[in-house]
Amino acid sequence: MKITNIEAIPVNVPLKDGMTTKTSHGIHATSPYVIIQVHTDSGLIGLGEATVAPRWSGETSASCTAAIEGLICDALTGMNPLNIQQCQYRMERVIKANPFTKAAVEMALWDLLGKHCNEPVFRLLGGSVHDVLPIRMVIGSYDIPQALALAKQFIGEGTRCLKVKVGMDPLADIERVEAIRNFAGPDIPISVDANCGWTFDQAQRTIRELEQFDLLFVEQPIATDSPEQLAELRCRSNIPIMADESNFTTANALDLIRRDAVDILSVYPGKHGGILNTLKITALAAAAGIKCAVGSNLELGIGTAAMLHLGSAQNIIDSTTYPGDFIGPLYHVHDLLTEPLSLGPPAAIVPDSAGLGVTLDHDVLQRFKDDNASHISLG
């Protein structure tokens, strides 16, 4: 089998009314992503999804499309898509960084491999160790009435774990968490995510105040440029610390582990440049005795499917203790699939048909195709 073309299709899918998210990075109301189709001479097509976001990795739908059309397609055309590591090496040779773009192409290669072998991707990764994956729903950094309305909605729908966005004003953050804890009661695990929003001093004071609310963990309390401060913060915190934005690469993960800077690593294929790179990070975590949890960039259906296969096949990804962000399609008006994923709440089920186990709905794709996405030149 040989790759004949890699097609990059920009889309822009809105979030549902009332389901937009607000963090210290800004408001997420629409998702300008890119759907990838890797075509082969056998007729098989692999599906991928780039959940690009400039505030995360510096990537946009335009830069992703340009990178694929101008560099990656030429580099991989004629390659055997089943040789995923060789294809990954070729991508690394022609363009640095751009993890979400590379992850989209790589997940399409895994989809092709699964379709070729007539096996789901989780079986190619060693088989399922988690048949059901608990999820956590996210409440943005909104005022208390709006935050409580979302908590009521999510718990009413069956959610058994909540993540509350903080990192804005510390006093308002504490009041928001207190209101949600009082509403949810003691039996609903709650984590908070500051998305780099607090200073070191703010984080120390705020985490101390948040200890009374029995939190599951605090995610990315400070910026990524001070891993030594993250390590110090962890030593002073009675709440476990999770790294997300600080954990993009294997080098990042190794540095955090060496510094004893975290209790939990947030992992997912887009952020790390693909499933293979994610497996390297989970192996480091396993060697260090650190648990992992699946994070999210609010993926659509294809990207979420890749996360489910990964979460199912990795024992070190402990979605029972730390429910995962297998939630993106629940926030969007459409997932672009012919059949939606089974996401619960309270738990998601991994698709078990060949490849990623999803089928792209081409009619819906046309509806959300972003013909106005600007293109940039790499020359």
N, C-alpha and C positions, 0 to 999 in steps of 0.2 A: 504494500500500500504506500502511496505517496501523496503528500500534500500538494494540491493544485492551486489553492487560493485561500486567503484568509480575509473574510469579509467583516468589516467593522461598521455597525449600524448605530448611530447616536439615537437615543430616545430621551424623552423627558416625561416622567411619570409623577403626577402630583400625589401628595399624601392625602388621606381622607380628611374631611372636615373634622376639626377638633382633635386630630391626631398628629399635628405638626409637633416637632420637638424643638426645644429651646435649651441651649447649653452655653457655656462660656465661649464656645467657638462661633456662636450665632444661631440663627433660626433655620431649621431644615423644613422647608415647605414643599419643595419639588426635588426630584432626583434626576439630574441630567447625566445619565449613565450611558454605557455603550454595550450593546449585545454583539458577541463574536460568533461567527460561524466559520469553522475550519473545514474546508471542502477537500475531498480526496478523490483519487481516480477510481476508487471502488464504489463510489456513490454514497458512502457513509459521510455524515456531517456531524462534527462535534460542536457542542454548544458551550459558550462561556459568557461571563458577565463581568464588566469592569465597573465597579462602584466608585468611580473617580470623584474626588473632592479636593479642591485646591487647598483648603484649610488643613487637610490631613497629610497629603503626600505631594502637593504641588501639581497634581494631574487634573486635567479637565477633559471633557468629551472631545474637544478639538485636539488637544495634545495626544490623547490616546489614539484617536483615529489617524492622526498624522504619523505617529510612531509605527502603527501597524501597517498602514499603506505605504509609508516611505522607507521603512527599514525591516521590520519583523517579517512581513510577508515575503519579501525577496530572500531573506536569510533562511526561511523555513521551506520555501517552495522546493519540491523534489525530495524533501526529507521523509523518512518513514515516521508517521506520527506516533507509532507505538514505541519508538525510542525516545521516551519523554525526557530523560536526562540529557541526551544529545541535543534535543531541541531547546531545552532550557539553557544549555551551554551556548548555543548559537545566539539566543536572545541576549544573554549577558555580554556576548562579544560585540554586538552591534549597538547596544544602548544601555547606559547605566541607569540605576535607580528605576523609576516608573513601576513600582511593585504591583499596583492594581491592574495596570495594562498587561504585564507579564502573567499575572495570576489568571486573568481572563483567558488568555491563550492556553496556558497550561491546563486549566480545568477543562477546556474543550478537548485537549489531548487525552485526558483521563476519560472523558465521555466517549471518545472514539475507541479507546482501548477496551472499555467495558462493553460497548456495542459489538466490537470485533470478537470478543470472547464470550458474549452473551451472559455477562455477569455484572452485578451492580458494583460500583466503585468501592464500596466498603469491603467487599470480599477481596478485591484486588489489593486492598491495604492490609489484609491479614484476617479479615472476618469481623463480624460484629461482636463487641463485648458489651454494648449498651443497645438494647432493642427500643427503649423509650427514653427520650431526652427531655427532661423538664426544662421549661422556659421561664424567663423573667420578663415582665413588661416594663417599659420605661416611661417615667413621668418627667416631663421637662421642667425647667426652672421657671415655673409659672407662679402666679400668686396663689394663695391658699385655696380660695374657692375653685379655681380651675384645676389645681393639682388634686384636690379632693374629689372633684367630679370624675377625673380620670381614674383615681384609685377605686372609687365606687364602681365605675364601669368595668374595670379589669377584674376586680375580685368577683363581681356579679357574673362575669363570663367564665369564671373558673380558675383564674390566675392564682397561683399559690406562692408567688415570689415577685417582689417589686424592686425596681432600680429607680432611685430618685436623683435627678440631676441637681447638682449644687455647683459651687465654684463662682458664684456671682457675688452677692453681698452676704457675708458670713452670718449676720443676724437673721436675715430673711431665709438663708439656707437652713439654719437651726429651727426656725419657726415652721418651715415647710415640712421638714422631717418629723418634727414633733406632732404636727397635725395629722400626718399620714399614719404615724405609728399609733396614735390614739384611735384613729378610725379603724385601722387594720387589726388592731389587737396584737397580743403577744405571739400568736402562732404563725403569722405571715413573715417569712424572712424578708428583710429589707437591706439593700446595699445602697451606697451613694457613690456618685461619679462626679468629680470636680472638673474633669477634662482640662487639667493644668491650670485651673482658674485661680487658685489661692497662692499667695506668697507663702514662704516657709513659716513665717511667724503666724500668719492667719491660719494656716493648716494646723499648727500645733494647738492653738487656742480652740479652734472650731472642732477638731477631732476630740479634744478633751470634753467639750460640751456635748458632743454627739454620743459619747460612750453610754449615757443613760438610756439610749434608745435601742440597745441590744442589736447593733448592726452586724450584718454578715461580713462586710468588708468595706473599705474606702478605696475607690478606684482613682488612680492617677491624681492625687491631691495637689501636686505642684508641677511646674514645667519640666521639660525633658532635659534641660541643659545642666542639671545639678544632681547626678545620680548619688553623689556623696551626701547631699542633703536628704534625698529620699531614704537612704540608709539610716541616717540619723533620726529622721521622722519615724521610721519603722521601729527603731529601738525605744522611742518615747511613746509609742501608740499601743493602747490595749485593744485596738481593733485591727484585724489583719489588713495589710496593704496589698493592693493589686496594681500592677503596672500594665498600662495599655499603650498610650502614645510613646512611652519610653522603650517599648519592646517591638521594634519593627524588624530587626535583623538578628541573625544568630550572634553577631558580635555584641549587640545590645543585651541579649538574653544572658550571654556569658558574663558580661560586665556586672549586670544586676545580681547574678548568682554569686559571683566572687565577692561582691560588696555586702552580701546578706541584706539586700535593699528591699526585698519583697517577700510576701508569703504566697502570692498567687500570680501567675502570668496569664494575661489575656492573649489569646491566639485566635487567628482566623486566616484563611488562605489569601484573601485580598491584600491584607496589610503586609504579609511576609513574601509576597511575590509568587505564591502558589502552594500547593499541597506538599510538594517535596521539601521546600524550605520550612514549612510549618512542622513537618515531621522531625527535622533537625532540632528545632527549638524544643519540641516536646520531649525529645530524647535527652537534651541537656537538663530539662526540668526533672525528668524521671531520675537521672543520675544524681541530681542534687536533692531529691526528695521534696520537690516543690510541685504543688498541684497546678493544673491549668484549667481555664474556663474559656469558652468560646465567646468572643466579643462580636461586634457587628459594626457595619457602616450603613445599616438599614438597606440590606440587599433586596433585590427582587427575587423571583422564583429560582432562577438558575444558580445565582450565587448562594442562596440559602440552601439549595440542594447539596452543593459542594460542601458546605459547612456541616450539614447533617451527616454525610458520609464520613467525614473526618471525625466528628464527635462520636459516631457510633463505633469506630474502629480503634480508638485510642483510650486505653484504660486510665492514663494519666490525666486525661480530660475528664474531670469529675463533675458532670452535670447534675448529679444527684445532690451533692453538697453545694455546688455553685451553679445553679441553673443557667443555661446558655441563652445568648441573644439570637435564637433561631426565630426571629420575629418580623423581619423586614416586610414580608408580604402582608402581614396583618395591619400594617400602617399605610400601605399604598392602595390606591383605587383599583389597581390591577397588578398581577404578578407576571403577566405576559405568557402564562402557561395555558395549555388546553385543559388540564386538570390541576386544581390547586394542590399544594402540599398539605399534608395532615399536620398542622402545627398546634392543635389543641385550641386554647389552653385546657389543662395545665401542662401538657407535654406534647412534644412532637414525635412523629414516627418517621423513620428513614424510608424513603422509597426503595423498593427492592427489585425493580426491573432493570434492564441492562443499562450500563453507563451511569449517568447521573439520575436516570429514572424520570426525566421530565421531557415534555414535548413543547416546543415553542409554538405559540398561537400566532400565525403570520398575519391574520386579519387584525388582531389586536395590536400586533407590532406596528402595522401600518398606521393605526390610529395614533399611536404615541411616538412615532418616528419624528425625530427633530431635524427637519429639513433646513432649519435656520441655524443649526450649530455651525459656528464659524470654524474655519480650518486655518491652521497655522503652518508655516513652512519650516522644515527641518534643515533646509539648505541655506 
